[in-house]
Amino acid sequence: MPAVSELLRVATAGSVDDGKSTLIGRLLHDTKSILEDQLAHVAETSERRGDGYVNLALLTDGLRAEREQGITIDVAYRYFQTGAAAGTATLDTGAASFQGGRKFIIADTPGHEQYTRNMVTGASTADLSIVLIDARHGVSEQTRRHAYITSLLRIPHLVVAVNKMDLVDYSQETFEAIVAEFTDWATRLALSDVSFIPLSALRGDNVVERSDSMPWYQGPSLLYHLEHVVIATDRDMDDVRFPVQWVVRPMSDEHHDYRGYAGQVAAGVIRPGSEVLVLPSGRRTRVAAIDTYDGALELAFPTMSVTLRLEDDIDISRGDLIAGADEPPIVARDLEAMVCWMSEQPMRAGGRYAIHHTTRAAKAIIDRLEYRVDVNTLERDTDAGTLELNEIGRVHLRSSTPLVVDPYARNRTTGSFILIDEATNDTVAAGMIRSAR
């Protein structure tokens, strides 16, 4: 059995009432990740609302408006761990038993089109996306929208969970028809790993344990798949990328001459002696040591937070990037990027914003909108003059100072940015770099 102890970040998506919150509640309940008083409160609230059952969706729908309307509005994050990581019981997969273990952060994102920006926010750091489909209704516009956003954000793994199979008598024909329709449409997207699982979040079929109601399905339960999906190879282990967050100068008697550069490894494997390039200055040096609170390390890799010491004294500050000397990123001011517009104030050509990229902040101007994407049909509107709230399009922008970037398809950290309205301090857009010069 492969080692599965690493953290998995999961985002759920799908149409309103497809059962996202119920699915997460079922995962938490069946993995015994809920405190007794939490479950008692949910049971009491369910009875008071007249639901007729213990509504596990209430575990994630925490806002009063969400409970009143029965929809998810904001992103809710839930944390749990299973198997060996939590010391819980062995899980029965139907074919064999195993003692697995993994830590999870699940983002329950809104399904309504009105809250697309919330879905983008919740899914931006995900390793895996779960798109739910109501088995009664099949593939919908929101299904296509969320699958497109999964592709746009380059989330490496996608699980299409065909929910509410109990309401279609666990029909194999219904499930296979949905799989065929989704597969046909998804050929237009950049999706590398897609899995299909029929389940019932309300009844627990194929969520934690394999269901006896669908003997025709020979695949794993959802939890088994989440515990065993391989994510270590998703990270770029070749191209060293280390955005500098802080320059460490203790200036104490014990460490009078100490100078280190703290940050989180965004890509690649760093070792003492590795030749590196400091950008945007272009100076070359070598790594002298890798320090942590617990002592020195022989190597560092994504997503470790460490402090690097270099052999040469170089002028480095927050916002600079330490990269591998052989495969450097691009130093550029002109960017072509896909953006999701998150502000109620429309995007305007010529608009000036603050751009935050890794640890560097600068000013930027949007020169033009190349096109707006209809996320339901994937058609491009080249005549669009602006982007409204929750719309997605391709823009050209220019920064006031050079940024050290990679295409988003190569590195999700150095290929992404946000735009901020300096007057209100609101985040108005999330961007994914396509090219730079």
Kinemage of the C-alpha trace (Angstrom):
@kinemage 1
@onewidth
@group {chain A} dominant
@subgroup {mainchain}
@vectorlist {calphas} color= white
{ca met a 1} P 0.000 0.000 0.000
{ca pro a 2} L 1.418 3.427 -0.897
{ca ala a 3} L 2.165 5.992 1.745
{ca val a 4} L -0.833 8.282 2.001
{ca ser a 5} L -0.082 10.484 4.976
{ca glu a 6} L 0.256 13.780 3.117
{ca leu a 7} L -2.322 16.540 3.193
{ca leu a 8} L -4.973 16.535 0.449
{ca arg a 9} L -6.818 19.757 -0.342
{ca val a 10} L -10.267 19.074 -1.795
{ca ala a 11} L -12.851 21.431 -3.274
{ca thr a 12} L -16.465 20.477 -3.881
{ca ala a 13} L -18.536 21.951 -6.698
{ca gly a 14} L -21.809 21.396 -8.500
{ca ser a 15} L -25.272 22.868 -8.933
{ca val a 16} L -27.474 24.104 -6.120
{ca asp a 17} L -29.075 21.145 -4.270
{ca asp a 18} L -26.724 18.575 -5.793
{ca gly a 19} L -25.699 17.646 -2.253
{ca lys a 20} L -22.248 19.129 -1.686
{ca ser a 21} L -22.782 20.066 1.958
{ca thr a 22} L -24.536 16.767 2.660
{ca leu a 23} L -21.633 14.843 1.141
{ca ile a 24} L -19.082 16.621 3.342
{ca gly a 25} L -21.314 16.130 6.371
{ca arg a 26} L -21.537 12.423 5.554
{ca leu a 27} L -17.747 12.151 5.242
{ca leu a 28} L -17.287 13.864 8.608
{ca his a 29} L -19.982 11.749 10.263
{ca asp a 30} L -18.928 8.363 8.920
{ca thr a 31} L -15.233 8.944 9.670
{ca lys a 32} L -16.174 9.893 13.251
{ca ser a 33} L -14.789 13.397 12.813
{ca ile a 34} L -17.699 15.133 14.575
{ca leu a 35} L -17.874 15.898 18.261
{ca glu a 36} L -20.942 14.586 20.086
{ca asp a 37} L -22.195 18.056 20.962
{ca gln a 38} L -21.896 19.116 17.291
{ca leu a 39} L -23.970 16.153 16.172
{ca ala a 40} L -26.528 16.788 18.902
{ca his a 41} L -26.844 20.416 17.802
{ca val a 42} L -27.337 19.378 14.157
{ca ala a 43} L -29.989 16.828 15.207
{ca glu a 44} L -31.797 19.464 17.281
{ca thr a 45} L -31.680 22.028 14.467
{ca ser a 46} L -32.900 19.432 11.936
{ca glu a 47} L -35.873 18.576 14.160
{ca arg a 48} L -36.705 22.245 14.703
{ca arg a 49} L -36.613 22.857 10.943
{ca gly a 50} L -38.845 19.855 10.300
{ca asp a 51} L -36.336 18.116 8.004
{ca gly a 52} L -37.450 14.675 9.133
{ca tyr a 53} L -33.876 13.393 9.355
{ca val a 54} L -30.509 14.463 10.735
{ca asn a 55} L -29.485 16.991 8.085
{ca leu a 56} L -25.706 16.607 7.867
{ca ala a 57} L -25.493 19.571 5.460
{ca leu a 58} L -25.900 21.810 8.517
{ca leu a 59} L -22.362 20.865 9.553
{ca thr a 60} L -21.001 23.089 6.786
{ca asp a 61} L -23.854 25.521 6.082
{ca gly a 62} L -23.061 27.708 9.086
{ca leu a 63} L -24.477 31.060 7.950
{ca arg a 64} L -28.056 31.835 8.935
{ca ala a 65} L -28.893 32.752 5.321
{ca glu a 66} L -27.503 29.394 4.160
{ca arg a 67} L -29.682 27.448 6.569
{ca glu a 68} L -32.766 29.498 5.754
{ca gln a 69} L -32.364 29.125 1.988
{ca gly a 70} L -30.823 25.655 1.985
{ca ile a 71} L -27.907 26.771 -0.193
{ca thr a 72} L -24.194 27.379 0.265
{ca ile a 73} L -23.165 31.049 -0.039
{ca asp a 74} L -19.680 31.347 1.404
{ca val a 75} L -16.762 28.907 1.308
{ca ala a 76} L -16.677 26.642 4.374
{ca tyr a 77} L -13.478 24.798 5.241
{ca arg a 78} L -13.533 21.532 7.166
{ca tyr a 79} L -10.543 19.614 8.463
{ca phe a 80} L -10.360 15.912 9.257
{ca gln a 81} L -8.072 12.930 9.039
{ca thr a 82} L -8.608 9.221 8.680
{ca gly a 83} L -7.060 5.821 9.161
{ca ala a 84} L -3.546 5.642 10.543
{ca ala a 85} L -3.357 9.440 10.590
{ca ala a 86} L -6.264 9.604 13.027
{ca gly a 87} L -6.011 6.234 14.732
{ca thr a 88} L -9.510 5.284 13.564
{ca ala a 89} L -10.862 1.916 12.541
{ca thr a 90} L -10.045 -0.063 9.455
{ca leu a 91} L -12.235 0.764 6.449
{ca asp a 92} L -14.015 -1.916 4.435
{ca thr a 93} L -13.665 -1.324 0.687
{ca gly a 94} L -15.779 -4.287 -0.344
{ca ala a 95} L -12.849 -6.122 -1.887
{ca ala a 96} L -10.245 -5.834 0.858
{ca ser a 97} L -9.614 -4.060 4.104
{ca phe a 98} L -6.835 -1.556 4.629
{ca gln a 99} L -5.458 0.708 7.323
{ca gly a 100} L -4.876 3.944 5.441
{ca gly a 101} L -4.512 7.487 6.606
{ca arg a 102} L -4.505 11.018 5.261
{ca lys a 103} L -5.214 14.546 6.381
{ca phe a 104} L -7.818 16.559 4.494
{ca ile a 105} L -8.889 20.162 4.069
{ca ile a 106} L -12.239 20.276 2.273
{ca ala a 107} L -13.603 23.510 0.848
{ca asp a 108} L -17.387 23.442 0.489
{ca thr a 109} L -17.822 25.962 -2.316
{ca pro a 110} L -21.088 27.560 -3.507
{ca gly a 111} L -22.911 26.039 -6.447
{ca his a 112} L -24.952 29.059 -7.544
{ca glu a 113} L -23.633 31.062 -10.502
{ca gln a 114} L -23.959 34.207 -8.385
{ca tyr a 115} L -21.105 32.970 -6.180
{ca thr a 116} L -18.632 31.856 -8.854
{ca arg a 117} L -15.932 34.075 -7.322
{ca asn a 118} L -16.321 32.182 -4.027
{ca met a 119} L -15.920 28.888 -5.859
{ca val a 120} L -12.732 30.112 -7.562
{ca thr a 121} L -11.344 31.253 -4.204
{ca gly a 122} L -12.069 27.949 -2.507
{ca ala a 123} L -10.707 25.827 -5.342
{ca ser a 124} L -7.589 27.856 -6.121
{ca thr a 125} L -5.297 25.742 -3.913
{ca ala a 126} L -7.065 22.383 -4.343
{ca asp a 127} L -5.297 19.173 -5.306
{ca leu a 128} L -8.589 17.516 -6.209
{ca ser a 129} L -12.032 18.744 -7.181
{ca ile a 130} L -15.283 16.869 -6.574
{ca val a 131} L -18.019 17.917 -9.000
{ca leu a 132} L -21.395 16.581 -7.931
{ca ile a 133} L -24.167 15.751 -10.384
{ca asp a 134} L -27.767 15.043 -9.390
{ca ala a 135} L -28.496 11.654 -10.973
{ca arg a 136} L -32.085 12.762 -11.699
{ca his a 137} L -31.044 15.816 -13.714
{ca gly a 138} L -27.739 14.776 -15.300
{ca val a 139} L -25.112 17.190 -16.603
{ca ser a 140} L -26.249 20.803 -16.127
{ca glu a 141} L -24.885 24.248 -16.998
{ca gln a 142} L -23.388 24.521 -13.531
{ca thr a 143} L -21.717 21.142 -14.001
{ca arg a 144} L -20.042 22.477 -17.134
{ca arg a 145} L -19.167 25.762 -15.411
{ca his a 146} L -17.457 24.065 -12.488
{ca ala a 147} L -15.668 21.525 -14.670
{ca tyr a 148} L -14.360 24.417 -16.771
{ca ile a 149} L -13.157 26.254 -13.652
{ca thr a 150} L -11.468 23.033 -12.483
{ca ser a 151} L -9.678 22.927 -15.830
{ca leu a 152} L -8.884 26.655 -15.747
{ca leu a 153} L -7.352 26.371 -12.271
{ca arg a 154} L -5.343 23.317 -13.370
{ca ile a 155} L -6.598 21.208 -10.479
{ca pro a 156} L -4.781 17.924 -11.183
{ca his a 157} L -7.528 15.475 -10.186
{ca leu a 158} L -11.284 15.517 -10.746
{ca val a 159} L -13.898 13.212 -9.247
{ca val a 160} L -17.354 13.340 -10.832
{ca ala a 161} L -19.664 12.177 -8.039
{ca val a 162} L -23.057 11.158 -9.419
{ca asn a 163} L -25.160 11.771 -6.319
{ca lys a 164} L -28.700 10.802 -5.284
{ca met a 165} L -28.456 7.401 -6.952
{ca asp a 166} L -31.094 6.204 -4.437
{ca leu a 167} L -33.632 8.458 -6.187
{ca val a 168} L -33.093 6.709 -9.541
{ca asp a 169} L -33.238 3.186 -8.079
{ca tyr a 170} L -29.448 2.860 -8.302
{ca ser a 171} L -29.750 2.609 -12.077
{ca gln a 172} L -26.577 1.567 -13.880
{ca glu a 173} L -27.979 2.879 -17.170
{ca thr a 174} L -28.545 6.342 -15.664
{ca phe a 175} L -25.009 6.456 -14.299
{ca glu a 176} L -23.421 5.318 -17.561
{ca ala a 177} L -25.435 7.866 -19.576
{ca ile a 178} L -24.152 10.684 -17.327
{ca val a 179} L -20.575 9.404 -17.615
{ca ala a 180} L -20.837 9.330 -21.408
{ca glu a 181} L -22.321 12.847 -21.643
{ca phe a 182} L -19.742 14.370 -19.304
{ca thr a 183} L -16.840 12.565 -20.974
{ca asp a 184} L -17.912 13.795 -24.398
{ca trp a 185} L -18.059 17.415 -23.216
{ca ala a 186} L -14.857 17.229 -21.137
{ca thr a 187} L -12.738 16.403 -24.194
{ca arg a 188} L -12.683 20.170 -24.778
{ca leu a 189} L -11.053 20.806 -21.407
{ca ala a 190} L -7.536 20.342 -20.015
{ca leu a 191} L -8.421 17.579 -17.556
{ca ser a 192} L -5.753 14.948 -16.940
{ca asp a 193} L -7.308 12.624 -14.338
{ca val a 194} L -11.081 12.111 -14.156
{ca ser a 195} L -12.850 9.473 -12.039
{ca phe a 196} L -16.582 8.719 -11.800
{ca ile a 197} L -18.241 7.427 -8.606
{ca pro a 198} L -21.988 6.756 -8.143
{ca leu a 199} L -23.141 7.491 -4.608
{ca ser a 200} L -25.850 8.677 -2.247
{ca ala a 201} L -24.578 11.258 0.219
{ca leu a 202} L -27.836 11.115 2.195
{ca arg a 203} L -27.737 7.334 2.705
{ca gly a 204} L -23.952 6.956 2.679
{ca asp a 205} L -23.737 4.657 -0.355
{ca asn a 206} L -20.160 4.565 -1.739
{ca val a 207} L -19.104 7.515 0.402
{ca val a 208} L -16.983 5.839 3.073
{ca glu a 209} L -17.859 2.200 2.379
{ca arg a 210} L -18.795 0.348 -0.767
{ca ser a 211} L -22.541 0.051 -1.271
{ca asp a 212} L -24.411 -3.248 -1.609
{ca ser a 213} L -27.086 -1.393 -3.576
{ca met a 214} L -24.828 -0.980 -6.636
{ca pro a 215} L -23.099 -4.334 -7.200
{ca trp a 216} L -22.541 -3.345 -10.836
{ca tyr a 217} L -20.050 -0.667 -9.709
{ca gln a 218} L -16.622 -2.218 -9.189
{ca gly a 219} L -14.673 0.925 -8.298
{ca pro a 220} L -13.646 2.288 -4.885
{ca ser a 221} L -15.683 4.311 -2.439
{ca leu a 222} L -15.126 8.055 -2.472
{ca leu a 223} L -13.066 8.049 0.731
{ca tyr a 224} L -10.863 5.177 -0.477
{ca his a 225} L -10.174 7.146 -3.666
{ca leu a 226} L -9.376 10.313 -1.708
{ca glu a 227} L -6.999 8.427 0.564
{ca his a 228} L -5.103 6.799 -2.280
{ca val a 229} L -4.961 9.370 -5.075
{ca val a 230} L -1.303 10.163 -5.739
{ca ile a 231} L -0.505 13.870 -5.520
{ca ala a 232} L 3.259 13.859 -4.905
{ca thr a 233} L 3.957 13.753 -8.644
{ca asp a 234} L 1.669 16.759 -9.260
{ca arg a 235} L 4.280 19.150 -7.913
{ca asp a 236} L 7.100 20.475 -10.080
{ca met a 237} L 10.194 18.854 -8.598
{ca asp a 238} L 12.581 20.037 -11.325
{ca asp a 239} L 12.474 23.833 -11.550
{ca val a 240} L 13.573 25.457 -8.279
{ca arg a 241} L 11.290 28.342 -7.268
{ca phe a 242} L 11.680 30.035 -3.892
{ca pro a 243} L 9.878 33.384 -3.380
{ca val a 244} L 11.589 35.311 -0.573
{ca gln a 245} L 9.153 36.276 2.154
{ca trp a 246} L 11.538 37.688 4.743
{ca val a 247} L 15.195 38.500 5.246
{ca val a 248} L 16.348 37.036 8.562
{ca arg a 249} L 18.969 39.196 10.363
{ca pro a 250} L 18.926 38.426 14.134
{ca met a 251} L 21.827 40.836 14.888
{ca ser a 252} L 22.391 39.034 18.189
{ca asp a 253} L 25.731 38.174 19.796
{ca glu a 254} L 25.171 34.500 18.964
{ca his a 255} L 24.172 35.145 15.340
{ca his a 256} L 25.805 38.488 14.660
{ca asp a 257} L 26.638 37.823 10.985
{ca tyr a 258} L 23.658 35.597 10.189
{ca arg a 259} L 21.767 36.428 6.999
{ca gly a 260} L 19.059 34.073 5.775
{ca tyr a 261} L 16.131 34.234 3.369
{ca ala a 262} L 12.874 32.755 4.603
{ca gly a 263} L 10.053 31.489 2.416
{ca gln a 264} L 8.139 28.480 1.141
{ca val a 265} L 9.492 26.254 -1.610
{ca ala a 266} L 7.144 26.641 -4.589
{ca ala a 267} L 8.884 24.106 -6.845
{ca gly a 268} L 11.983 21.982 -7.189
{ca val a 269} L 14.369 20.332 -4.764
{ca ile a 270} L 16.945 22.560 -3.056
{ca arg a 271} L 20.174 21.164 -1.590
{ca pro a 272} L 23.247 22.776 -0.059
{ca gly a 273} L 25.638 23.418 -2.936
{ca ser a 274} L 22.851 23.933 -5.503
{ca glu a 275} L 23.598 26.721 -7.962
{ca val a 276} L 20.819 29.291 -7.935
{ca leu a 277} L 19.860 32.500 -9.695
{ca val a 278} L 18.510 35.492 -7.769
{ca leu a 279} L 15.847 37.383 -9.701
{ca pro a 280} L 15.175 39.993 -10.895
{ca ser a 281} L 18.824 41.041 -10.320
{ca gly a 282} L 20.227 38.038 -12.214
{ca arg a 283} L 23.042 37.349 -9.696
{ca arg a 284} L 24.289 33.758 -9.397
{ca thr a 285} L 25.413 32.018 -6.220
{ca arg a 286} L 25.100 28.705 -4.386
{ca val a 287} L 23.042 27.546 -1.428
{ca ala a 288} L 25.282 27.326 1.650
{ca ala a 289} L 22.741 25.809 4.055
{ca ile a 290} L 19.037 25.136 4.597
{ca asp a 291} L 17.879 26.094 8.095
{ca thr a 292} L 14.710 25.403 10.059
{ca tyr a 293} L 13.686 25.893 13.670
{ca asp a 294} L 14.552 22.234 14.311
{ca gly a 295} L 17.983 22.423 12.674
{ca ala a 296} L 19.681 22.218 9.277
{ca leu a 297} L 18.334 20.100 6.417
{ca glu a 298} L 19.998 18.278 3.548
{ca leu a 299} L 17.204 19.131 1.128
{ca ala a 300} L 13.963 21.102 0.841
{ca phe a 301} L 11.026 20.541 -1.500
{ca pro a 302} L 7.459 21.862 -2.026
{ca thr a 303} L 5.738 22.974 0.193
{ca met a 304} L 8.326 23.224 2.964
{ca ser a 305} L 8.920 26.520 4.754
{ca val a 306} L 12.660 27.031 5.292
{ca thr a 307} L 15.401 29.623 5.497
{ca leu a 308} L 18.170 29.577 2.899
{ca arg a 309} L 21.694 30.824 3.477
{ca leu a 310} L 23.741 31.674 0.387
{ca glu a 311} L 27.480 31.557 -0.185
{ca asp a 312} L 27.679 35.168 -1.404
{ca asp a 313} L 26.362 38.408 0.083
{ca ile a 314} L 23.767 39.591 -2.421
{ca asp a 315} L 21.219 42.380 -2.123
{ca ile a 316} L 18.005 40.350 -1.704
{ca ser a 317} L 14.716 41.555 -0.255
{ca arg a 318} L 11.114 40.439 0.073
{ca gly a 319} L 9.593 39.919 -3.360
{ca asp a 320} L 12.755 38.569 -4.974
{ca leu a 321} L 12.817 34.973 -6.169
{ca ile a 322} L 15.582 32.394 -5.855
{ca ala a 323} L 15.434 30.023 -8.849
{ca gly a 324} L 17.377 27.158 -10.304
{ca ala a 325} L 20.197 28.375 -12.536
{ca asp a 326} L 19.397 25.965 -15.389
{ca glu a 327} L 15.648 26.593 -15.866
{ca pro a 328} L 14.969 30.191 -14.802
{ca pro a 329} L 11.489 31.737 -14.866
{ca ile a 330} L 10.531 34.734 -16.996
{ca val a 331} L 11.238 38.281 -15.849
{ca ala a 332} L 8.538 40.365 -17.489
{ca arg a 333} L 6.257 43.376 -17.209
{ca asp a 334} L 3.745 42.459 -19.927
{ca leu a 335} L 1.401 39.595 -19.057
{ca glu a 336} L -1.353 37.734 -20.898
{ca ala a 337} L -3.650 36.132 -18.332
{ca met a 338} L -7.037 34.583 -17.719
{ca val a 339} L -8.852 36.393 -14.924
{ca cys a 340} L -11.989 35.771 -12.928
{ca trp a 341} L -13.536 39.120 -12.093
{ca met a 342} L -14.594 39.296 -8.431
{ca ser a 343} L -15.794 42.869 -8.021
{ca glu a 344} L -19.244 44.353 -8.367
{ca gln a 345} L -17.537 47.226 -10.157
{ca pro a 346} L -16.901 46.099 -13.768
{ca met a 347} L -13.384 45.749 -15.099
{ca arg a 348} L -12.354 48.722 -17.169
{ca ala a 349} L -9.684 48.952 -19.864
{ca gly a 350} L -7.027 51.324 -18.652
{ca gly a 351} L -7.910 50.588 -15.047
{ca arg a 352} L -5.063 50.786 -12.565
{ca tyr a 353} L -4.764 48.245 -9.777
{ca ala a 354} L -2.266 46.814 -7.314
{ca ile a 355} L -0.966 43.405 -8.371
{ca his a 356} L 0.212 40.856 -5.819
{ca his a 357} L 2.317 38.040 -7.263
{ca thr a 358} L 3.953 35.521 -4.875
{ca thr a 359} L 5.602 37.878 -2.331
{ca arg a 360} L 6.014 40.872 -4.650
{ca ala a 361} L 3.594 43.791 -4.899
{ca ala a 362} L 3.494 46.318 -7.737
{ca lys a 363} L 1.084 48.476 -9.670
{ca ala a 364} L -0.522 47.307 -12.891
{ca ile a 365} L -2.709 48.647 -15.664
{ca ile a 366} L -5.130 46.538 -17.720
{ca asp a 367} L -4.411 47.459 -21.329
{ca arg a 368} L -7.218 45.523 -22.965
{ca leu a 369} L -9.660 42.644 -22.775
{ca glu a 370} L -8.906 40.063 -25.457
{ca tyr a 371} L -12.133 38.099 -25.025
{ca arg a 372} L -14.748 36.986 -22.531
{ca val a 373} L -15.503 33.265 -22.096
{ca asp a 374} L -19.013 31.841 -21.980
{ca val a 375} L -18.235 29.118 -19.450
{ca asn a 376} L -21.317 27.133 -20.430
{ca thr a 377} L -20.463 26.868 -24.139
{ca leu a 378} L -16.728 27.778 -24.011
{ca glu a 379} L -17.357 30.317 -26.796
{ca arg a 380} L -15.169 33.446 -26.835
{ca asp a 381} L -16.756 36.875 -27.165
{ca thr a 382} L -14.077 39.044 -28.740
{ca asp a 383} L -16.446 42.030 -28.871
{ca ala a 384} L -16.847 42.223 -25.096
{ca gly a 385} L -15.674 45.523 -23.686
{ca thr a 386} L -15.608 44.644 -20.015
{ca leu a 387} L -15.897 41.889 -17.425
{ca glu a 388} L -18.722 41.923 -14.901
{ca leu a 389} L -18.851 40.191 -11.519
{ca asn a 390} L -18.096 36.430 -11.807
{ca glu a 391} L -17.163 36.628 -15.490
{ca ile a 392} L -13.955 35.130 -16.887
{ca gly a 393} L -11.840 36.470 -19.712
{ca arg a 394} L -8.379 36.926 -21.116
{ca val a 395} L -6.641 40.242 -20.535
{ca his a 396} L -3.366 41.944 -21.288
{ca leu a 397} L -1.838 43.886 -18.414
{ca arg a 398} L 1.407 45.694 -17.710
{ca ser a 399} L 3.099 45.979 -14.314
{ca ser a 400} L 5.081 48.959 -13.058
{ca thr a 401} L 8.075 46.764 -12.126
{ca pro a 402} L 9.298 43.437 -13.530
{ca leu a 403} L 7.665 40.314 -12.123
{ca val a 404} L 9.329 36.897 -12.003
{ca val a 405} L 6.726 34.528 -13.428
{ca asp a 406} L 6.022 31.147 -14.991
{ca pro a 407} L 3.026 30.179 -17.114
{ca tyr a 408} L 0.275 28.946 -14.794
{ca ala a 409} L 0.259 25.575 -16.558
{ca arg a 410} L 3.856 25.119 -15.412
{ca asn a 411} L 3.590 26.403 -11.858
{ca arg a 412} L 0.377 27.366 -10.057
{ca thr a 413} L 2.240 29.499 -7.493
{ca thr a 414} L 4.485 31.605 -9.720
{ca gly a 415} L 1.838 31.641 -12.448
{ca ser a 416} L -0.966 33.242 -10.423
{ca phe a 417} L -1.730 36.704 -9.057
{ca ile a 418} L -4.496 38.846 -7.631
{ca leu a 419} L -5.538 42.398 -8.476
{ca ile a 420} L -6.548 44.805 -5.722
{ca asp a 421} L -8.464 48.072 -5.931
{ca glu a 422} L -6.198 50.450 -4.018
{ca ala a 423} L -9.062 52.777 -3.167
{ca thr a 424} L -11.164 50.134 -1.393
{ca asn a 425} L -8.506 47.449 -0.745
{ca asp a 426} L -10.916 44.908 -2.267
{ca thr a 427} L -9.588 41.968 -4.263
{ca val a 428} L -11.149 42.488 -7.685
{ca ala a 429} L -9.649 39.654 -9.745
{ca ala a 430} L -7.748 36.391 -9.590
{ca gly a 431} L -5.423 35.792 -12.533
{ca met a 432} L -3.634 32.868 -14.183
{ca ile a 433} L -0.709 33.793 -16.426
{ca arg a 434} L -0.719 32.321 -19.922
{ca ser a 435} L 2.345 34.078 -21.343
{ca ala a 436} L 4.736 36.890 -20.471
{ca arg a 437} L 7.342 39.050 -22.119
